[in-house]
Amino acid sequence: MDINFTPEDEAFRAEVRAFIEENQPQHLKGVRRGEYRNKEDFLVWHRILYKKGWLVPSWPAPYGTNWTPTQKYIWNEENARAETPAILPFGVSMVGPVIYTFGTQEQKDKYIPGILSGDVWWCQGYSEPGAGSDLASLKTTAVREGDYYIVNGQKTWTTLAQFADWIFCLVRTDKNAKAQEGISFLLIDMKTPGITVKPIITMDGGHEVNEVWFDNVKVPVENRIHEENKGWTCAKFLLSHERAGIAGVARSKRAISRLKDMLAMEVIDGEKLIDDADFERKIAELEIDLTALEFTELRTLASEQAGKGPGLESSILKIKGTEIQQRITELVMEGVGYYSLPYSDPLSHNEFAPGPAYAEGTTQNYANMRKTSIYGGSNEIQRNIIAKMVLGL
Ligand SMILES: Cc1cc2nc3c(=O)[nH]c(=O)nc-3n(C[C@H](O)[C@H](O)[C@H](O)COP(=O)(O)OP(=O)(O)OC[C@H]3O[C@@H](n4cnc5c(N)ncnc54)[C@H](O)[C@@H]3O)c2cc1C
């Protein structure tokens, strides 16, 4: 396997780098999502990439870029290096692929343009208070009445639903069938009467997740993707895309490089932390694990190129990727020591952060990143999937 870049790849890298330098929204460079000031902050980079035609490199024709796996890899690396805003996954990485794979031509024509332009914001209505890991036990019902479904129930942990125009939902359309066989995939306009969004404030003080309640919500039957009671097929397809995207290898590389810069500035008893043997060992272990993950990600990209969607390897990517992200935040915490104690509340903007600038937000980031091993299907569940489907246990 040749892992050197060709002159064409290097030319592509130069083109991407120049484009990012010229167009990246400077006020969001390296800014955490929890610190975005408004809805537009989430969308500005999305709109710039859409205009350029580089928003959805992995989508098939006629939407995608037709880049090689190496070009996609370079694209991710350059974005991480420049600390551009991450693109929201709900439209482009979740419901979009479901619609272009399972939707009718009419549905593609209706929904895809808004996903690509960023004019329509989507959220994900999968989890319920009694249905997280055991998603197939979901209880939100959709009862057919003529050309409509009447939807009743509650979704929870719905990320950024406070901004959403539409929600894609898993609903129960047959109570008597086996759990997985009585589920349908519905697209619901958030302005429909009977929908209530209630905020959940998390331990980092942020408002990222919500409860979404449905009280006799009338949804046209034409908003169902795929056949009635075949929603589980769409659900699983979407989850493998979601999991593969959570790995975040390029951004972890950037985070480790930031960590090293930070440790080079931290001096304790006259010694730079970067020269501390124990820290050196921890960083080396992280980098080895990240390199191994990077090659797994490259294999996934290559098999996507061969027409295969992300399969079971998405569970491996998800576990290792999120463990590495969490280990980085733990090392930052350990590195800055007591400077991590001052805590600024992103809601009240009551900032109190003595100590060096690089230590700011350490605690929030540490707390916020605990979520990564839970969402997209917890890491314990991914291990069960690997045990059953890969190891045959
Ligand atoms: C920040 C955040 C954002 C989220 N955003 C969304 C969103 O936008 N839309 C959405 O639909 N959902 C969202 N989720 C929900 C997420 O998908 C669920 O939290 C996740 O699937 C786990 O479900 P649960 O919280 O009900 O935990 P539970 O299923 O109750 O699990 C509790 C614990 O038990 C473990 N466990 C459960 N079953 C098993 C088993 N069989 N074997 C071994 N261990 C097991 C789990 O790993 C976990 O540690 C979000 C979650 C978080 C934290």
The ligand as an SDF file (V2000), in Angstrom:
LIG
                    3D

 53 58  0  0  0  0  0  0  0  0999 V2000
  -25.7120   15.0510   24.0070 C   0  0  0  0  0  0  0  0  0  0  0  0
  -26.6600   14.0380   23.4200 C   0  0  0  0  0  0  0  0  0  0  0  0
  -27.3140   14.3530   22.2390 C   0  0  0  0  0  0  0  0  0  0  0  0
  -28.2330   13.4430   21.7250 C   0  0  0  0  0  0  0  0  0  0  0  0
  -28.9270   13.7960   20.5840 N   0  0  0  0  0  0  0  0  0  0  0  0
  -29.9230   12.9940   20.1250 C   0  0  0  0  0  0  0  0  0  0  0  0
  -30.7410   13.4140   19.0270 C   0  0  0  0  0  0  0  0  0  0  0  0
  -30.5550   14.4840   18.4460 O   0  0  0  0  0  0  0  0  0  0  0  0
  -31.7440   12.5950   18.6600 N   0  0  0  0  0  0  0  0  0  0  0  0
  -31.9900   11.3870   19.2490 C   0  0  0  0  0  0  0  0  0  0  0  0
  -32.9030   10.6890   18.8400 O   0  0  0  0  0  0  0  0  0  0  0  0
  -31.2270   10.9730   20.2980 N   0  0  0  0  0  0  0  0  0  0  0  0
  -30.2140   11.7480   20.7500 C   0  0  0  0  0  0  0  0  0  0  0  0
  -29.4410   11.3420   21.8390 N   0  0  0  0  0  0  0  0  0  0  0  0
  -29.8120   10.1140   22.5460 C   0  0  0  0  0  0  0  0  0  0  0  0
  -28.8210    8.9750   22.4400 C   0  0  0  0  0  0  0  0  0  0  0  0
  -28.8950    8.3400   21.2000 O   0  0  0  0  0  0  0  0  0  0  0  0
  -29.1340    8.0270   23.6150 C   0  0  0  0  0  0  0  0  0  0  0  0
  -28.7960    8.7190   24.8020 O   0  0  0  0  0  0  0  0  0  0  0  0
  -28.3630    6.7340   23.5380 C   0  0  0  0  0  0  0  0  0  0  0  0
  -28.8520    5.9380   22.5010 O   0  0  0  0  0  0  0  0  0  0  0  0
  -28.4580    5.9320   24.8820 C   0  0  0  0  0  0  0  0  0  0  0  0
  -29.7760    5.7880   25.2740 O   0  0  0  0  0  0  0  0  0  0  0  0
  -30.2680    6.1930   26.7450 P   0  0  0  0  0  0  0  0  0  0  0  0
  -29.7670    7.5740   27.0430 O   0  0  0  0  0  0  0  0  0  0  0  0
  -31.7360    5.9530   26.8260 O   0  0  0  0  0  0  0  0  0  0  0  0
  -29.5020    5.2110   27.7390 O   0  0  0  0  0  0  0  0  0  0  0  0
  -29.9210    3.7260   28.1060 P   0  0  0  0  0  0  0  0  0  0  0  0
  -30.3030    2.9790   26.8750 O   0  0  0  0  0  0  0  0  0  0  0  0
  -30.9040    3.7620   29.2220 O   0  0  0  0  0  0  0  0  0  0  0  0
  -28.5470    3.1420   28.6220 O   0  0  0  0  0  0  0  0  0  0  0  0
  -28.0270    3.4600   29.9330 C   0  0  0  0  0  0  0  0  0  0  0  0
  -26.6790    2.7660   30.0820 C   0  0  0  0  0  0  0  0  0  0  0  0
  -26.8380    1.3330   30.0170 O   0  0  0  0  0  0  0  0  0  0  0  0
  -26.0220    0.7890   28.9860 C   0  0  0  0  0  0  0  0  0  0  0  0
  -26.7370   -0.3000   28.2950 N   0  0  0  0  0  0  0  0  0  0  0  0
  -28.0260   -0.2760   27.8870 C   0  0  0  0  0  0  0  0  0  0  0  0
  -28.3290   -1.4540   27.2800 N   0  0  0  0  0  0  0  0  0  0  0  0
  -27.2100   -2.2140   27.3070 C   0  0  0  0  0  0  0  0  0  0  0  0
  -26.8830   -3.5150   26.8320 C   0  0  0  0  0  0  0  0  0  0  0  0
  -27.7810   -4.2770   26.1960 N   0  0  0  0  0  0  0  0  0  0  0  0
  -25.6230   -3.9900   27.0190 N   0  0  0  0  0  0  0  0  0  0  0  0
  -24.6810   -3.2290   27.6400 C   0  0  0  0  0  0  0  0  0  0  0  0
  -24.9380   -1.9710   28.1370 N   0  0  0  0  0  0  0  0  0  0  0  0
  -26.1780   -1.4840   27.9680 C   0  0  0  0  0  0  0  0  0  0  0  0
  -25.7510    1.9360   28.0320 C   0  0  0  0  0  0  0  0  0  0  0  0
  -24.5520    1.7640   27.3170 O   0  0  0  0  0  0  0  0  0  0  0  0
  -25.6830    3.1290   28.9660 C   0  0  0  0  0  0  0  0  0  0  0  0
  -24.3940    3.2160   29.5220 O   0  0  0  0  0  0  0  0  0  0  0  0
  -28.4900   12.2050   22.3720 C   0  0  0  0  0  0  0  0  0  0  0  0
  -27.7940   11.8940   23.5520 C   0  0  0  0  0  0  0  0  0  0  0  0
  -26.8970   12.7940   24.0710 C   0  0  0  0  0  0  0  0  0  0  0  0
  -26.1770   12.4390   25.3390 C   0  0  0  0  0  0  0  0  0  0  0  0
  1  2  1  0
  2  3  1  0
  2 52  2  0
  3  4  2  0
  4  5  1  0
  4 50  1  0
  5  6  2  0
  6  7  1  0
  6 13  1  0
  7  8  2  0
  7  9  1  0
  9 10  1  0
 10 11  2  0
 10 12  1  0
 12 13  2  0
 13 14  1  0
 14 15  1  0
 14 50  1  0
 15 16  1  0
 16 17  1  0
 16 18  1  0
 18 19  1  0
 18 20  1  0
 20 21  1  0
 20 22  1  0
 22 23  1  0
 23 24  1  0
 24 25  2  0
 24 26  1  0
 24 27  1  0
 27 28  1  0
 28 29  2  0
 28 30  1  0
 28 31  1  0
 31 32  1  0
 32 33  1  0
 33 34  1  0
 33 48  1  0
 34 35  1  0
 35 36  1  0
 35 46  1  0
 36 37  1  0
 36 45  1  0
 37 38  2  0
 38 39  1  0
 39 40  1  0
 39 45  2  0
 40 41  1  0
 40 42  2  0
 42 43  1  0
 43 44  2  0
 44 45  1  0
 46 47  1  0
 46 48  1  0
 48 49  1  0
 50 51  2  0
 51 52  1  0
 52 53  1  0
M  END
$$$$
